[in-house]
Amino acid sequence: MRAAYLQPVRDDLYDVANRLKEIDPRYEVFYNVKSHRYEVHASGVLQIAVPFEELDARTVEHVRRTRVENRRRLLEEMERENLAAEARAENAAAEALLCAASKEGLC
Protein backbone atom coordinates (compact mmCIF):
# COMPACT_ATOMS: atom_id res chain seq x y z
CA MET A 1 0.00 0.00 0.00
CA ARG A 2 1.47 3.32 -1.05
CA ALA A 3 1.54 6.42 1.12
CA ALA A 4 -1.30 8.93 0.75
CA TYR A 5 1.16 11.72 -0.03
CA LEU A 6 2.27 9.97 -3.25
CA GLN A 7 0.08 10.93 -6.18
CA PRO A 8 0.45 8.62 -9.18
CA VAL A 9 1.39 10.26 -12.48
CA ARG A 10 0.02 8.32 -15.43
CA ASP A 11 -0.64 10.97 -18.04
CA ASP A 12 1.88 13.76 -18.40
CA LEU A 13 2.63 16.27 -21.14
CA TYR A 14 5.71 14.50 -22.52
CA ASP A 15 4.54 10.94 -21.83
CA VAL A 16 7.43 10.44 -19.40
CA ALA A 17 5.56 7.90 -17.26
CA ASN A 18 5.06 5.62 -20.27
CA ARG A 19 8.55 6.22 -21.62
CA LEU A 20 10.00 5.10 -18.28
CA LYS A 21 7.96 1.90 -18.48
CA GLU A 22 9.83 1.15 -21.73
CA ILE A 23 13.07 1.20 -19.71
CA ASP A 24 11.64 -0.98 -16.95
CA PRO A 25 7.99 -2.05 -16.84
CA ARG A 26 8.06 -1.90 -13.02
CA TYR A 27 8.68 1.87 -13.03
CA GLU A 28 5.91 4.09 -11.71
CA VAL A 29 6.04 7.86 -11.41
CA PHE A 30 4.60 9.65 -8.40
CA TYR A 31 4.43 13.23 -7.26
CA ASN A 32 5.37 13.45 -3.58
CA VAL A 33 3.21 16.25 -2.14
CA LYS A 34 5.27 16.32 1.08
CA SER A 35 8.61 16.79 -0.67
CA HIS A 36 7.22 18.65 -3.68
CA ARG A 37 9.10 16.44 -6.12
CA TYR A 38 8.60 13.69 -8.65
CA GLU A 39 9.80 10.20 -7.77
CA VAL A 40 10.29 7.00 -9.71
CA HIS A 41 9.38 3.80 -7.86
CA ALA A 42 9.73 0.15 -8.85
CA SER A 43 7.78 -2.56 -7.08
CA GLY A 44 6.77 -0.03 -4.42
CA VAL A 45 10.34 1.05 -3.63
CA LEU A 46 11.77 4.49 -4.34
CA GLN A 47 14.39 4.23 -7.08
CA ILE A 48 15.18 7.88 -7.74
CA ALA A 49 13.99 11.33 -6.77
CA VAL A 50 13.74 13.33 -9.98
CA PRO A 51 16.13 16.31 -9.73
CA PHE A 52 14.01 18.50 -12.02
CA GLU A 53 10.87 20.47 -11.24
CA GLU A 54 8.98 19.00 -14.18
CA LEU A 55 8.84 15.76 -16.08
CA ASP A 56 10.47 15.93 -19.49
CA ALA A 57 13.15 14.26 -21.63
CA ARG A 58 15.79 15.10 -19.02
CA THR A 59 13.98 12.81 -16.59
CA VAL A 60 14.05 9.88 -19.00
CA GLU A 61 17.75 10.43 -19.75
CA HIS A 62 18.60 10.81 -16.06
CA VAL A 63 16.83 7.55 -15.17
CA ARG A 64 18.60 5.70 -18.01
CA ARG A 65 21.97 7.15 -17.06
CA THR A 66 21.71 6.35 -13.35
CA ARG A 67 20.46 2.78 -13.60
CA VAL A 68 22.40 0.18 -11.60
CA GLU A 69 23.80 -1.41 -14.76
CA ASN A 70 25.56 1.88 -15.55
CA ARG A 71 27.11 2.35 -12.12
CA ARG A 72 30.70 1.62 -13.16
CA ARG A 73 30.61 4.11 -16.03
CA LEU A 74 28.83 6.68 -13.86
CA LEU A 75 31.38 6.34 -11.05
CA GLU A 76 34.25 6.71 -13.54
CA GLU A 77 32.62 9.82 -14.98
CA MET A 78 32.16 11.30 -11.51
CA GLU A 79 35.79 10.57 -10.65
CA ARG A 80 36.99 12.30 -13.85
CA GLU A 81 34.82 15.32 -13.09
CA ASN A 82 36.09 15.47 -9.50
CA LEU A 83 39.74 15.31 -10.64
CA ALA A 84 39.12 18.07 -13.19
CA ALA A 85 37.45 20.25 -10.53
CA GLU A 86 40.37 19.70 -8.16
CA ALA A 87 42.85 20.63 -10.90
CA ARG A 88 40.91 23.83 -11.66
CA ALA A 89 40.85 24.75 -7.97
CA GLU A 90 44.60 24.12 -7.62
CA ASN A 91 45.33 26.23 -10.71
CA ALA A 92 43.17 29.07 -9.42
CA ALA A 93 44.90 28.95 -6.02
CA ALA A 94 48.35 28.94 -7.66
CA GLU A 95 47.39 31.92 -9.84
CA ALA A 96 46.11 33.83 -6.81
CA LEU A 97 49.32 33.08 -4.92
CA LEU A 98 51.51 34.24 -7.83
CA CYS A 99 49.40 37.36 -8.22
CA ALA A 100 49.70 38.21 -4.54
CA ALA A 101 53.45 37.58 -4.63
CA SER A 102 54.09 39.77 -7.68
CA LYS A 103 55.58 43.22 -7.02
CA GLU A 104 52.85 45.06 -8.87
CA GLY A 105 49.99 42.92 -7.60
CA LEU A 106 48.43 43.14 -11.07
CA CYS A 107 46.66 40.09 -12.36
N, C-alpha and C positions, 0 to 999 in steps of 0.2 A: 504494500500500500504506500503510495507516494504522499509526501507532505502536502498539506493544503496550500502552502505558499509557492508551490511549483505549478505554474500554469503551462499546460502543454501547448506547443506551437506546431500546428500541422500545416497550415496554409500561410505562407509568407510571401512577400513581394517577389523575391528572387528564387523561390522554390528551394531554399537552402535545406529545409527539413527533409525533403525528398532526395535531394542531391547527397546528403550525408548518409541516407539509407543505402545508396549505391556503393558507398565506401564500406559500410558495415550495416547489414539489415537490423542489427540490434540497436542502432543509434536512435535516440529520441531527443528532441530539442524541447527545453523548458525555459520559461522566463521565471526567474526567482524574484518574487516581489519583495522579499526581505532584503536581498543583496542588490536589487536593481540591476541584474545582469542576466544574460542568456547562458545556459548551461547545456552541455551534451552529456547524456546519460546512456549507459548500455546495461541492459538487464537490471535496471533499477539502481545502478551505481554511477556516481558522478565520474565522468571521464576527463572533462575539461571545462573550465569556466572560460567562456568566450571573452577575449580581451578587447572586443570592439563594442560600441554602443548599439550597433544595429547588425542584423544578419545580412551578409552579402557574400560575394565571391571570396573575400578575404577570410571569412569564417571557414569555408570549405577548404581552402588552401592551407590554413592554419591547422585544421584537424588532420588533413593528409600528412602534413609535414611533421606533426608531433606524435604520430602513432608509434606504438612500441616497436614495431619492426624497423623504424627509422632512427632508433635511439643512438646507435653508434655514429651514424653520419651527423646527427644533430649535436651530439656531444663534441665531435671533432670540429664542427663549425663554430660552436660556442668557444671552444678552446682557442681556435684561430682568432676569433674576434676579441677575446680577452687579451691575447698576446699583442695584437695590434693596438689595442687601447692602452696597454701598459707602455708600449714603445712610444706612442704619441705623448703620453704623460711624461715619460722620461726625457724626451726631446724638448718638450715645452719647459720643463724644469731646468734643463741644461742651458737653454736659450736665455731664460730669465736670470740664471746665475751669471752667465757671460755678460749679459746686458748690465747687470748691477756692478760687475767687476770692471767694466770698461771705464776709462777716464772721463769720457764725455757723458756716459749714462744714456746715450742715444741708441734707441733700438727700433 
